[in-house]
Amino acid sequence: MRVAAALRAKGGDEFAKPGNIIEVKFVKGESLSLTASRLLALMILTAGGDAWEDKPHRMRKADIRRGHKGNERITDMLEELHRTLFAIDDKSWRGKKATLRFSLISRSREETEEDGGEAGWIEWEFTPDARKMIQASETYAVLNRQAVLGFRSNYALRLYELGALRLHRRQATWRGDMAALRAALGIPPEVYTDFAQLRRKVLEKAKAEIDQLAHFRVEWREIRQGRTVAEIEFRFEPKTPPEVIETVDELDRHSGGRRERREGTVETMSVGQGAIAAAPKAIAKLKAEEPTFPRGSIRFGHDDLLAIGRAHGGGWDIDMIASGFREHMGERLEKLRGVKLAAAWKGFCESWVTRRGRAV
């Protein structure tokens, strides 16, 4: 909750989601739709460090619509959140193993009197069980709002959250059998019963979206018993600085044409001696006065870069990592400013720790 409060105060697109909420299992046969999953993420983002408190939280409908360009109805998403049941392992009053089933949302209000369809608000409260889980969570994932709203597959969004939760652990992996995989991603038992179909329809599509929109990559390994896939292991790896820059650029682009860009099938139109992509990107101009990465020590006068290095450098000497960053980026470093510079520096610090481990 302290991390959530700090990220909310900082502003920007990053927010913290409690690990207990990410790893909660759906009751058999139930799962959230993509739009409801996005709404839940926005609710957690909005509540921030107050999510565990017994009080209502509020959000403008316009902030929800910003991530839903279609005609999805907010009423439907709220009702879906109310009726979807989650399950966790618990103990009964006799101390026996038991399953606790509960909802995340206890009640909500949706304004029906709107001025032009943009002035309405929603109000909701988390259930006591949800608040208890949020408060007790000792792990969290830092998610990107643009990435969350950019996914077109609910399975990709679920795998993205699992990856973000495990990315900085000593073993950045997730392993489970087919039942655990279905529970983790919310795949109904009657869907994709053949693993080859599940691989094609779920895993390959989820990987493609995550590799394009997340700050890390995902790979998986199939563990077989004979010819049958018995278990699967996902491995999550931070992207290199150039890959992080490409991801930041992609999140700034319009979602139209994203699949074509991912598959390398974007059409271009020749204009004079150049070419213009059919799906043009819209990137705000970086301020000319924004500094480049310093040539000397970053310990003095570069508080933002120093804070990133300390938070994500695994205890290594910050100037040592900075030296490796300059060598890795070469001439490309002179062109980086603002958000792209911060993202590339953070990604390099994370990849440094992944390759070398945390400093003793």
KELUM-949728 format. One record per residue (C-alpha): x, y, z; residue in three letters; residue number from 1. Coordinates in pm, 1 decimal. Example, Ala and Ser with C-alpha at 12.3 -4.5 7.8 and 13.67 -1.06 7.14 Angstrom:
! residues 2
+----------+----------+----------+------+-----+
|       c1 |       c2 |       c3 | rest |  nr |
+----------+----------+----------+------+-----+
|   1230.0 |   -450.0 |    780.0 |  ala |   1 |
|   1367.0 |   -106.0 |    714.0 |  ser |   2 |
+----------+----------+----------+------+-----+
END
This chain:
! residues 360
+----------+----------+----------+------+-----+
|       c1 |       c2 |       c3 | rest |  nr |
+----------+----------+----------+------+-----+
|      0.0 |      0.0 |      0.0 |  met |   1 |
|    294.9 |    232.9 |     61.1 |  arg |   2 |
|    419.1 |    163.9 |   -290.4 |  val |   3 |
|     70.9 |    222.4 |   -432.4 |  ala |   4 |
|     45.7 |    554.2 |   -249.2 |  ala |   5 |
|    391.4 |    663.1 |   -369.5 |  ala |   6 |
|    316.1 |    579.6 |   -733.2 |  leu |   7 |
|    -16.3 |    760.6 |   -715.0 |  arg |   8 |
|    149.6 |   1070.7 |   -569.2 |  ala |   9 |
|    415.3 |   1059.0 |   -839.4 |  lys |  10 |
|    154.7 |   1056.0 |  -1116.3 |  gly |  11 |
|    215.4 |    892.8 |  -1453.2 |  gly |  12 |
|     97.7 |    558.9 |  -1586.9 |  asp |  13 |
|    254.8 |    320.0 |  -1334.3 |  glu |  14 |
|     50.7 |    174.1 |  -1048.9 |  phe |  15 |
|     86.1 |   -111.2 |   -801.6 |  ala |  16 |
|   -147.7 |   -409.8 |   -789.0 |  lys |  17 |
|   -129.3 |   -636.7 |   -480.3 |  pro |  18 |
|      9.7 |   -982.3 |   -546.8 |  gly |  19 |
|   -272.1 |  -1144.9 |   -349.2 |  asn |  20 |
|   -528.7 |   -999.0 |   -590.7 |  ile |  21 |
|   -327.3 |  -1102.2 |   -897.3 |  ile |  22 |
|   -292.4 |  -1461.4 |   -778.1 |  glu |  23 |
|   -648.4 |  -1504.6 |   -652.4 |  val |  24 |
|   -822.8 |  -1788.2 |   -835.3 |  lys |  25 |
|  -1161.1 |  -1775.2 |  -1003.2 |  phe |  26 |
|  -1430.4 |  -2014.1 |   -889.8 |  val |  27 |
|  -1437.0 |  -2304.4 |  -1134.7 |  lys |  28 |
|  -1611.8 |  -2210.9 |  -1456.6 |  gly |  29 |
|  -1591.8 |  -1833.7 |  -1395.5 |  glu |  30 |
|  -1355.0 |  -1561.2 |  -1509.5 |  ser |  31 |
|  -1362.7 |  -1190.5 |  -1578.4 |  leu |  32 |
|  -1399.1 |  -1057.4 |  -1930.1 |  ser |  33 |
|  -1125.7 |   -834.2 |  -2070.9 |  leu |  34 |
|  -1329.4 |   -517.3 |  -2017.1 |  thr |  35 |
|  -1414.6 |   -609.2 |  -1656.1 |  ala |  36 |
|  -1048.9 |   -693.1 |  -1588.0 |  ser |  37 |
|   -948.5 |   -351.9 |  -1718.3 |  arg |  38 |
|  -1210.8 |   -182.1 |  -1501.8 |  leu |  39 |
|  -1081.6 |   -367.5 |  -1194.0 |  leu |  40 |
|   -727.5 |   -249.0 |  -1275.5 |  ala |  41 |
|   -849.8 |    110.6 |  -1304.1 |  leu |  42 |
|  -1031.9 |     76.0 |   -970.9 |  met |  43 |
|   -713.0 |    -40.8 |   -798.9 |  ile |  44 |
|   -516.2 |    238.3 |   -967.0 |  leu |  45 |
|   -771.0 |    497.5 |   -851.4 |  thr |  46 |
|   -791.6 |    365.8 |   -494.1 |  ala |  47 |
|   -411.4 |    363.4 |   -466.2 |  gly |  48 |
|   -280.5 |    330.4 |   -112.2 |  gly |  49 |
|   -634.4 |    365.7 |     27.9 |  asp |  50 |
|   -764.9 |     43.5 |   -131.1 |  ala |  51 |
|   -754.8 |   -144.0 |    201.6 |  trp |  52 |
|   -962.4 |    114.6 |    387.4 |  glu |  53 |
|  -1333.8 |     74.8 |    459.1 |  asp |  54 |
|  -1452.0 |    367.6 |    250.2 |  lys |  55 |
|  -1595.4 |    437.7 |    -95.8 |  pro |  56 |
|  -1376.7 |    515.7 |   -396.5 |  his |  57 |
|  -1481.2 |    725.9 |   -695.9 |  arg |  58 |
|  -1387.1 |    752.0 |  -1062.2 |  met |  59 |
|  -1516.7 |    949.2 |  -1357.7 |  arg |  60 |
|  -1686.5 |    751.8 |  -1632.8 |  lys |  61 |
|  -1478.3 |    947.5 |  -1880.3 |  ala |  62 |
|  -1163.2 |    789.6 |  -1733.8 |  asp |  63 |
|  -1310.5 |    445.7 |  -1799.5 |  ile |  64 |
|  -1421.2 |    529.3 |  -2151.5 |  arg |  65 |
|  -1073.5 |    657.3 |  -2233.0 |  arg |  66 |
|   -961.6 |    295.6 |  -2230.9 |  gly |  67 |
|  -1272.7 |    158.6 |  -2402.5 |  his |  68 |
|  -1320.2 |    305.5 |  -2748.0 |  lys |  69 |
|  -1603.3 |     66.0 |  -2832.8 |  gly |  70 |
|  -1958.8 |     61.2 |  -2699.4 |  asn |  71 |
|  -1898.4 |   -149.3 |  -2387.4 |  glu |  72 |
|  -2139.4 |    -47.8 |  -2118.3 |  arg |  73 |
|  -2003.4 |     41.5 |  -1777.7 |  ile |  74 |
|  -2318.5 |   -102.0 |  -1617.5 |  thr |  75 |
|  -2240.6 |   -446.3 |  -1759.7 |  asp |  76 |
|  -1882.8 |   -434.3 |  -1632.2 |  met |  77 |
|  -1989.4 |   -333.6 |  -1282.6 |  leu |  78 |
|  -2249.4 |   -608.8 |  -1266.2 |  glu |  79 |
|  -1992.6 |   -862.0 |  -1385.8 |  glu |  80 |
|  -1755.0 |   -759.5 |  -1106.7 |  leu |  81 |
|  -2036.0 |   -797.7 |   -853.4 |  his |  82 |
|  -2136.3 |  -1148.2 |   -957.3 |  arg |  83 |
|  -1792.1 |  -1301.3 |  -1024.8 |  thr |  84 |
|  -1671.9 |  -1520.3 |   -738.5 |  leu |  85 |
|  -1310.0 |  -1571.6 |   -638.5 |  phe |  86 |
|  -1166.3 |  -1848.6 |   -422.3 |  ala |  87 |
|   -870.0 |  -1880.6 |   -186.1 |  ile |  88 |
|   -746.5 |  -2154.5 |     45.5 |  asp |  89 |
|   -852.6 |  -2089.6 |    403.2 |  asp |  90 |
|   -924.6 |  -2260.8 |    735.6 |  lys |  91 |
|  -1265.8 |  -2341.1 |    880.4 |  ser |  92 |
|  -1373.6 |  -2254.5 |   1235.7 |  trp |  93 |
|  -1251.6 |  -2605.4 |   1328.5 |  arg |  94 |
|   -904.5 |  -2547.8 |   1185.8 |  gly |  95 |
|   -970.1 |  -2771.0 |    883.3 |  lys |  96 |
|   -866.1 |  -2688.0 |    528.2 |  lys |  97 |
|  -1142.8 |  -2494.8 |    354.4 |  ala |  98 |
|  -1215.0 |  -2285.1 |     46.3 |  thr |  99 |
|  -1327.7 |  -1926.1 |     93.8 |  leu | 100 |
|  -1542.9 |  -1782.1 |   -185.5 |  arg | 101 |
|  -1608.5 |  -1408.7 |   -209.2 |  phe | 102 |
|  -1660.3 |  -1112.8 |   -440.5 |  ser | 103 |
|  -1422.0 |   -818.5 |   -473.6 |  leu | 104 |
|  -1690.0 |   -547.5 |   -490.3 |  ile | 105 |
|  -1954.8 |   -513.9 |   -218.2 |  ser | 106 |
|  -2163.5 |   -234.6 |   -370.3 |  arg | 107 |
|  -2142.5 |     36.2 |   -632.1 |  ser | 108 |
|  -2328.7 |    342.9 |   -750.7 |  arg | 109 |
|  -2341.4 |    463.7 |  -1108.9 |  glu | 110 |
|  -2470.3 |    809.9 |  -1187.9 |  glu | 111 |
|  -2746.7 |    796.5 |  -1446.2 |  thr | 112 |
|  -2788.7 |   1170.2 |  -1490.8 |  glu | 113 |
|  -2506.9 |   1276.3 |  -1718.7 |  glu | 114 |
|  -2427.9 |   1595.0 |  -1904.0 |  asp | 115 |
|  -2333.1 |   1492.1 |  -2255.8 |  gly | 116 |
|  -2235.6 |   1143.2 |  -2141.7 |  gly | 117 |
|  -1901.1 |   1254.7 |  -1993.9 |  glu | 118 |
|  -1985.6 |   1406.7 |  -1654.0 |  ala | 119 |
|  -2097.9 |   1089.5 |  -1473.7 |  gly | 120 |
|  -1913.7 |    917.6 |  -1192.1 |  trp | 121 |
|  -1911.7 |    569.7 |  -1042.0 |  ile | 122 |
|  -1859.9 |    490.5 |   -673.9 |  glu | 123 |
|  -1771.9 |    151.6 |   -527.4 |  trp | 124 |
|  -1652.4 |    -23.5 |   -213.6 |  glu | 125 |
|  -1430.7 |   -329.9 |   -187.6 |  phe | 126 |
|  -1560.9 |   -620.5 |     20.7 |  thr | 127 |
|  -1408.9 |   -687.1 |    366.5 |  pro | 128 |
|  -1241.6 |  -1003.5 |    229.4 |  asp | 129 |
|  -1089.8 |   -808.9 |    -61.4 |  ala | 130 |
|   -964.4 |   -532.5 |    168.8 |  arg | 131 |
|   -809.4 |   -790.2 |    400.0 |  lys | 132 |
|   -626.9 |   -951.3 |    106.6 |  met | 133 |
|   -504.6 |   -615.2 |    -21.5 |  ile | 134 |
|   -375.5 |   -507.2 |    319.3 |  gln | 135 |
|   -205.1 |   -840.6 |    389.1 |  ala | 136 |
|    -29.6 |   -865.2 |     51.9 |  ser | 137 |
|    349.7 |   -871.4 |     91.9 |  glu | 138 |
|    414.2 |   -864.8 |   -283.3 |  thr | 139 |
|    302.1 |   -633.9 |   -560.1 |  tyr | 140 |
|    336.7 |   -583.9 |   -933.9 |  ala | 141 |
|    407.4 |   -247.4 |  -1093.9 |  val | 142 |
|    180.9 |   -225.8 |  -1398.3 |  leu | 143 |
|    155.2 |     28.6 |  -1677.1 |  asn | 144 |
|   -188.3 |    178.3 |  -1736.6 |  arg | 145 |
|   -136.8 |    215.3 |  -2111.9 |  gln | 146 |
|    -26.1 |   -145.7 |  -2140.7 |  ala | 147 |
|   -322.7 |   -273.1 |  -1936.7 |  val | 148 |
|   -566.8 |    -84.9 |  -2159.1 |  leu | 149 |
|   -379.0 |   -188.2 |  -2472.9 |  gly | 150 |
|   -416.6 |   -565.7 |  -2441.8 |  phe | 151 |
|   -676.1 |   -725.8 |  -2666.5 |  arg | 152 |
|   -659.9 |  -1069.3 |  -2501.4 |  ser | 153 |
|   -774.1 |  -1127.4 |  -2144.7 |  asn | 154 |
|   -526.6 |  -1415.0 |  -2120.8 |  tyr | 155 |
|   -244.9 |  -1178.6 |  -2223.3 |  ala | 156 |
|   -348.1 |   -933.9 |  -1950.9 |  leu | 157 |
|   -351.1 |  -1208.3 |  -1685.5 |  arg | 158 |
|     -9.0 |  -1339.0 |  -1794.6 |  leu | 159 |
|    124.7 |   -980.2 |  -1800.4 |  tyr | 160 |
|     19.3 |   -934.2 |  -1437.7 |  glu | 161 |
|    176.9 |  -1265.4 |  -1334.8 |  leu | 162 |
|    499.6 |  -1168.0 |  -1512.6 |  gly | 163 |
|    513.5 |   -821.4 |  -1358.1 |  ala | 164 |
|    463.1 |   -980.8 |  -1015.3 |  leu | 165 |
|    755.7 |  -1222.0 |  -1059.8 |  arg | 166 |
|    993.8 |  -1017.3 |  -1273.5 |  leu | 167 |
|   1233.9 |   -912.6 |   -997.9 |  his | 168 |
|   1239.4 |  -1231.8 |   -796.9 |  arg | 169 |
|   1549.0 |  -1449.3 |   -779.8 |  arg | 170 |
|   1366.0 |  -1698.9 |  -1002.6 |  gln | 171 |
|   1147.4 |  -1496.2 |  -1239.5 |  ala | 172 |
|    935.1 |  -1795.6 |  -1336.8 |  thr | 173 |
|    588.5 |  -1942.4 |  -1295.9 |  trp | 174 |
|    533.3 |  -2319.6 |  -1319.1 |  arg | 175 |
|    218.4 |  -2528.2 |  -1291.4 |  gly | 176 |
|     18.8 |  -2814.7 |  -1436.1 |  asp | 177 |
|   -267.3 |  -2767.3 |  -1680.9 |  met | 178 |
|   -525.8 |  -2718.9 |  -1405.3 |  ala | 179 |
|   -309.5 |  -2450.3 |  -1242.0 |  ala | 180 |
|   -253.6 |  -2282.2 |  -1579.3 |  leu | 181 |
|   -625.8 |  -2264.5 |  -1648.8 |  arg | 182 |
|   -693.1 |  -2129.8 |  -1299.2 |  ala | 183 |
|   -418.6 |  -1866.7 |  -1328.4 |  ala | 184 |
|   -529.6 |  -1736.3 |  -1668.3 |  leu | 185 |
|   -903.9 |  -1789.9 |  -1619.3 |  gly | 186 |
|   -940.4 |  -2041.1 |  -1904.8 |  ile | 187 |
|  -1272.2 |  -2230.7 |  -1879.0 |  pro | 188 |
|  -1228.5 |  -2611.2 |  -1855.1 |  pro | 189 |
|  -1434.8 |  -2677.3 |  -2167.7 |  glu | 190 |
|  -1233.6 |  -2435.1 |  -2386.2 |  val | 191 |
|   -917.2 |  -2533.7 |  -2578.0 |  tyr | 192 |
|   -913.5 |  -2888.1 |  -2445.3 |  thr | 193 |
|   -641.6 |  -2980.5 |  -2698.0 |  asp | 194 |
|   -304.8 |  -2835.2 |  -2592.1 |  phe | 195 |
|   -200.8 |  -2757.7 |  -2949.0 |  ala | 196 |
|   -510.0 |  -2538.3 |  -2976.0 |  gln | 197 |
|   -442.6 |  -2379.8 |  -2636.1 |  leu | 198 |
|    -85.5 |  -2306.6 |  -2743.4 |  arg | 199 |
|   -200.4 |  -2141.4 |  -3067.3 |  arg | 200 |
|   -505.4 |  -1954.5 |  -2936.9 |  lys | 201 |
|   -380.0 |  -1853.2 |  -2591.7 |  val | 202 |
|     -5.9 |  -1880.4 |  -2533.8 |  leu | 203 |
|    127.3 |  -1760.4 |  -2869.0 |  glu | 204 |
|   -117.3 |  -1468.4 |  -2885.2 |  lys | 205 |
|    -46.5 |  -1369.3 |  -2525.6 |  ala | 206 |
|    329.2 |  -1380.0 |  -2583.5 |  lys | 207 |
|    299.6 |  -1164.4 |  -2896.2 |  ala | 208 |
|    105.2 |   -894.2 |  -2710.5 |  glu | 209 |
|    327.0 |   -900.5 |  -2401.6 |  ile | 210 |
|    647.9 |   -882.3 |  -2604.8 |  asp | 211 |
|    505.1 |   -576.8 |  -2782.4 |  gln | 212 |
|    347.4 |   -384.0 |  -2491.9 |  leu | 213 |
|    516.7 |   -491.6 |  -2166.0 |  ala | 214 |
|    851.3 |   -387.0 |  -2019.7 |  his | 215 |
|    958.8 |   -752.1 |  -2023.5 |  phe | 216 |
|    951.6 |  -1056.3 |  -2250.5 |  arg | 217 |
|    798.0 |  -1395.8 |  -2179.9 |  val | 218 |
|    909.2 |  -1743.0 |  -2288.8 |  glu | 219 |
|    770.7 |  -2080.2 |  -2189.4 |  trp | 220 |
|    886.9 |  -2440.2 |  -2162.9 |  arg | 221 |
|    657.9 |  -2741.0 |  -2200.4 |  glu | 222 |
|    727.0 |  -3030.1 |  -1960.6 |  ile | 223 |
|    596.5 |  -3355.9 |  -2101.4 |  arg | 224 |
|    507.6 |  -3695.8 |  -1967.2 |  gln | 225 |
|    535.4 |  -3911.2 |  -2275.1 |  gly | 226 |
|    356.3 |  -3720.4 |  -2549.9 |  arg | 227 |
|    131.0 |  -3529.6 |  -2312.0 |  thr | 228 |
|    216.0 |  -3179.7 |  -2186.5 |  val | 229 |
|    189.7 |  -3219.8 |  -1809.1 |  ala | 230 |
|    327.8 |  -2884.0 |  -1692.5 |  glu | 231 |
|    433.8 |  -2549.2 |  -1830.8 |  ile | 232 |
|    696.7 |  -2305.4 |  -1706.8 |  glu | 233 |
|    695.1 |  -1934.9 |  -1797.2 |  phe | 234 |
|   1016.0 |  -1731.6 |  -1776.8 |  arg | 235 |
|   1004.1 |  -1350.4 |  -1760.3 |  phe | 236 |
|   1303.6 |  -1136.3 |  -1863.4 |  glu | 237 |
|   1346.3 |   -755.1 |  -1860.5 |  pro | 238 |
|   1385.4 |   -594.2 |  -2200.8 |  lys | 239 |
|   1706.3 |   -425.7 |  -2307.4 |  thr | 240 |
|   1708.6 |    -41.8 |  -2326.5 |  pro | 241 |
|   1650.4 |    -31.5 |  -2706.5 |  pro | 242 |
|   1357.8 |   -272.1 |  -2665.2 |  glu | 243 |
|   1215.4 |    -58.4 |  -2383.6 |  val | 244 |
|   1232.2 |    248.2 |  -2609.7 |  ile | 245 |
|   1044.9 |     60.6 |  -2882.0 |  glu | 246 |
|    779.5 |    -35.7 |  -2625.2 |  thr | 247 |
|    739.6 |    325.5 |  -2507.6 |  val | 248 |
|    700.2 |    432.1 |  -2871.8 |  asp | 249 |
|    439.4 |    162.3 |  -2933.2 |  glu | 250 |
|    234.4 |    261.6 |  -2628.2 |  leu | 251 |
|    235.4 |    620.1 |  -2757.6 |  asp | 252 |
|    100.4 |    509.5 |  -3094.3 |  arg | 253 |
|   -268.4 |    470.5 |  -3171.5 |  his | 254 |
|   -391.3 |    116.0 |  -3111.0 |  ser | 255 |
|   -514.7 |    100.4 |  -3470.3 |  gly | 256 |
|   -265.6 |   -101.4 |  -3671.1 |  gly | 257 |
|    -97.5 |   -244.3 |  -3359.5 |  arg | 258 |
|   -146.3 |   -603.4 |  -3469.1 |  arg | 259 |
|    -12.1 |   -522.4 |  -3815.2 |  glu | 260 |
|    294.4 |   -356.2 |  -3663.8 |  arg | 261 |
|    345.2 |   -658.0 |  -3439.7 |  arg | 262 |
|    328.5 |   -894.0 |  -3736.0 |  glu | 263 |
|    530.3 |   -665.5 |  -3963.5 |  gly | 264 |
|    249.0 |   -615.9 |  -4215.1 |  thr | 265 |
|    195.5 |   -237.0 |  -4184.7 |  val | 266 |
|    137.1 |    -88.4 |  -4526.9 |  glu | 267 |
|    333.1 |    220.2 |  -4630.5 |  thr | 268 |
|    264.4 |    492.0 |  -4885.1 |  met | 269 |
|    556.2 |    642.2 |  -5076.8 |  ser | 270 |
|    574.0 |   1018.3 |  -5063.0 |  val | 271 |
|    857.9 |   1170.9 |  -5258.7 |  gly | 272 |
|   1176.2 |    994.7 |  -5151.0 |  gln | 273 |
|   1038.7 |    881.2 |  -4813.8 |  gly | 274 |
|    765.1 |    658.5 |  -4679.0 |  ala | 275 |
|    487.3 |    724.9 |  -4428.3 |  ile | 276 |
|    339.8 |    442.4 |  -4220.9 |  ala | 277 |
|    -32.3 |    388.7 |  -4273.3 |  ala | 278 |
|    -79.2 |    401.3 |  -3895.2 |  ala | 279 |
|    115.5 |    719.6 |  -3798.5 |  pro | 280 |
|    242.9 |    755.8 |  -3442.8 |  lys | 281 |
|    170.5 |   1059.0 |  -3230.2 |  ala | 282 |
|    454.6 |   1132.5 |  -2991.4 |  ile | 283 |
|    467.7 |   1455.6 |  -2793.3 |  ala | 284 |
|    772.5 |   1671.9 |  -2862.9 |  lys | 285 |
|   1036.3 |   1640.3 |  -2597.5 |  leu | 286 |
|   1147.2 |   1963.2 |  -2436.4 |  lys | 287 |
|   1475.3 |   2090.2 |  -2578.0 |  ala | 288 |
|   1607.4 |   2171.8 |  -2230.3 |  glu | 289 |
|   1569.0 |   1815.5 |  -2100.5 |  glu | 290 |
|   1921.7 |   1683.6 |  -2030.6 |  pro | 291 |
|   2079.4 |   1373.8 |  -2177.7 |  thr | 292 |
|   2234.7 |   1100.6 |  -1965.2 |  phe | 293 |
|   2528.8 |   1248.4 |  -1767.9 |  pro | 294 |
|   2884.1 |   1166.8 |  -1874.4 |  arg | 295 |
|   3019.1 |   1164.4 |  -1519.0 |  gly | 296 |
|   2881.7 |   1044.7 |  -1186.6 |  ser | 297 |
|   2503.2 |   1048.3 |  -1150.5 |  ile | 298 |
|   2522.5 |   1071.1 |   -770.7 |  arg | 299 |
|   2510.0 |   1450.2 |   -767.6 |  phe | 300 |
|   2254.2 |   1666.2 |   -945.0 |  gly | 301 |
|   2066.1 |   1377.9 |  -1111.6 |  his | 302 |
|   1820.4 |   1275.6 |   -840.7 |  asp | 303 |
|   1563.1 |   1110.5 |  -1070.8 |  asp | 304 |
|   1820.4 |    888.3 |  -1243.6 |  leu | 305 |
|   1986.9 |    811.0 |   -911.4 |  leu | 306 |
|   1652.0 |    707.2 |   -758.1 |  ala | 307 |
|   1582.9 |    471.8 |  -1050.6 |  ile | 308 |
|   1928.3 |    316.6 |  -1016.1 |  gly | 309 |
|   1888.0 |    261.6 |   -644.1 |  arg | 310 |
|   1538.1 |    117.2 |   -680.5 |  ala | 311 |
|   1616.9 |   -121.9 |   -965.7 |  his | 312 |
|   1995.9 |   -173.4 |   -953.9 |  gly | 313 |
|   1995.4 |   -458.0 |   -702.0 |  gly | 314 |
|   2243.4 |   -288.8 |   -466.2 |  gly | 315 |
|   2520.0 |   -257.9 |   -728.9 |  trp | 316 |
|   2732.3 |     56.1 |   -753.3 |  asp | 317 |
|   2520.5 |    305.7 |   -947.0 |  ile | 318 |
|   2811.1 |    455.9 |  -1141.3 |  asp | 319 |
|   2926.0 |    107.4 |  -1242.8 |  met | 320 |
|   2582.8 |     37.1 |  -1390.4 |  ile | 321 |
|   2583.5 |    381.6 |  -1553.9 |  ala | 322 |
|   2916.3 |    305.7 |  -1720.9 |  ser | 323 |
|   2775.3 |    -17.8 |  -1860.1 |  gly | 324 |
|   2465.1 |    170.4 |  -1978.7 |  phe | 325 |
|   2674.9 |    424.6 |  -2172.0 |  arg | 326 |
|   2879.2 |    148.0 |  -2333.4 |  glu | 327 |
|   2569.2 |    -50.5 |  -2425.3 |  his | 328 |
|   2378.2 |    241.4 |  -2577.4 |  met | 329 |
|   2667.5 |    408.4 |  -2758.3 |  gly | 330 |
|   2567.5 |    695.5 |  -2988.6 |  glu | 331 |
|   2197.9 |    623.2 |  -2934.5 |  arg | 332 |
|   2228.2 |    765.6 |  -2583.0 |  leu | 333 |
|   2266.4 |   1122.5 |  -2713.1 |  glu | 334 |
|   1915.7 |   1110.7 |  -2861.7 |  lys | 335 |
|   1735.5 |   1001.6 |  -2545.1 |  leu | 336 |
|   1540.7 |   1249.9 |  -2335.1 |  arg | 337 |
|   1263.0 |   1246.2 |  -2075.2 |  gly | 338 |
|   1038.5 |    940.7 |  -2055.0 |  val | 339 |
|   1240.3 |    735.6 |  -2304.7 |  lys | 340 |
|   1565.2 |    798.1 |  -2118.0 |  leu | 341 |
|   1407.8 |    702.7 |  -1783.9 |  ala | 342 |
|   1251.3 |    388.2 |  -1932.4 |  ala | 343 |
|   1575.8 |    279.4 |  -2101.2 |  ala | 344 |
|   1780.1 |    341.7 |  -1783.3 |  trp | 345 |
|   1531.9 |    150.7 |  -1568.3 |  lys | 346 |
|   1524.9 |   -139.7 |  -1815.6 |  gly | 347 |
|   1905.1 |   -159.1 |  -1820.7 |  phe | 348 |
|   1925.6 |   -160.4 |  -1439.7 |  cys | 349 |
|   1673.3 |   -446.8 |  -1427.1 |  glu | 350 |
|   1854.7 |   -646.6 |  -1696.5 |  ser | 351 |
|   2186.8 |   -585.7 |  -1512.6 |  trp | 352 |
|   2045.4 |   -748.6 |  -1197.5 |  val | 353 |
|   1892.3 |  -1031.0 |  -1401.8 |  thr | 354 |
|   2230.9 |  -1113.7 |  -1559.1 |  arg | 355 |
|   2448.0 |  -1069.8 |  -1247.5 |  arg | 356 |
|   2211.9 |  -1121.5 |   -956.1 |  gly | 357 |
|   2177.7 |   -886.0 |   -661.1 |  arg | 358 |
|   2491.5 |   -741.8 |   -501.5 |  ala | 359 |
|   2599.6 |   -908.1 |   -177.5 |  val | 360 |
+----------+----------+----------+------+-----+
END
